[in-house]
Amino acid sequence: MASKVMFLGFAAVLIAVVLATSTNGVAADGCDLQGLITQCAQYVLKTGPQMPPSQGCCDVIQKADIACVCQHITPEIQTIVSIEKVFYVAQFCHKDLPRGTKCGSVTIPPAMKRN
C-alpha cells in the first residue's frame, strides 16, 4: 500500500514537472493545470483502475478550459496519463467536451456528450 501511495505521489510530481516545463502562464487563460494535477491526477493516470473522481476534482474540471488543457498534453504526458480516463472524468463531472477537439494524440469523438 505504501509503495502505491509513493508511486502516485511520484507520478503527480512527474506530471507537474512535465507540465511546468511545457507551459507558461496557463492558469491565467483558464487551463488551471496545477488545480487539475492536485485534484485529478490520481483519476487519470494510466496505472490503476478507472474510478469516479472526487468532488474536488469535478469542481476544478467544471472551471477548466478543457480545450486549452488538451493543447498541453504532450507525448511525454501521454506516457503516464490515460486520455480515455480524462474523457471519463470529464463526462462524470458533467463537463461537455468540444466535439472534434484534439486532446494529445486523440480526437474527442463527436458522440461525447453528458449522460
N, C-alpha and C positions, 0 to 999 in steps of 0.2 A: 504494500500500500504506500509506504513512504517513497519507494522508487517511482511509483506512478505520479505522485504529487510533485516530486522533484522534476520528473520529465516534463510535466505540464508547465511547471514554472519556467523551466529552461526553454520550452517551446514558445511560451508567451514572450519571454525576453528576446528570443531569436526573432520572432515576428516584429517586435518593437524596433529592434536594431535594423532589420531589413527595411521596414517602413520609414524609419527616421533617416536612413541613408538614401532612400529613393524619393523622398518627398520634402518639400519646403513650404511651410505655412499652410498646410492643407486644412487645418482646423478652422481657419478663418473663412473658408469657402464652403463649409457645410460637411466636409468629409469626416471630421472628428475621429480620425484614425486612432488616437490614443484612447478615447472612450470605448471604441469598438474592441480594441485589444484588451483593455482592462475588464470589460464586462462580457465579451462574447468569444474570446479566443478558445476557451475550452469546448465550445459548441461547434466549432468549425474546423478543428484540427483533423487531419486525415486519420490519425490514430484514435481508437476508441469508437464506441457505438454512437449512432445518431440519437440525440436526446433533446427533448424540449428545452429551449433556453429559459433563463431566469427572467423575472420581470425587469430587473436592471438592464439586462441585455436588450430586451424589447424596447425599453424606454430610449436607449441610445439608437437603436435601429430606426425607431419612429422619427427621430430628429435628423438622421444621417441622409446625406445625398448619395444614394446608392450608386448612381451613375458615376459620380466623382470617385467614390471608393473603388469601384471596379476599374477605373483608369489606372489605379496604383497597384493593381495585382500583377506582379511580375512573374516570370517563370520561376524565380527563386522562391517566391512566396507560395506558388502553387505546389512546390515540393512538400510543403507542410500543411497547407490549407486545402480543404476539400471544397471545391466550388459547388458541388451538389449540396453539401451541408450549409453553405452560405445561402443557397436558394431556399432550402428547407427552413432555416432560421428566419429569413425574411418573410416567407409565407406564414409561418407560425405566428410571427409578430404583426401580421396584417399590414405588411408594407408591400404595396404594389410595386412591381419591378417593371421599368420601361421595356416594352417589347423590343426585341432585336438588339438590346444593349449587349455589348461585348464585355464580359467580366473575365479578366485573364484571357485564357485561350478559348473560353466557352461563350457562345452566344445564347442569351436568355431566350428560351423558346417563346413563340407567340402565345401559347396557351397559359403562360404564367399569370395566374390570377388568384386573388384571395379566395379562400374556402368559405 
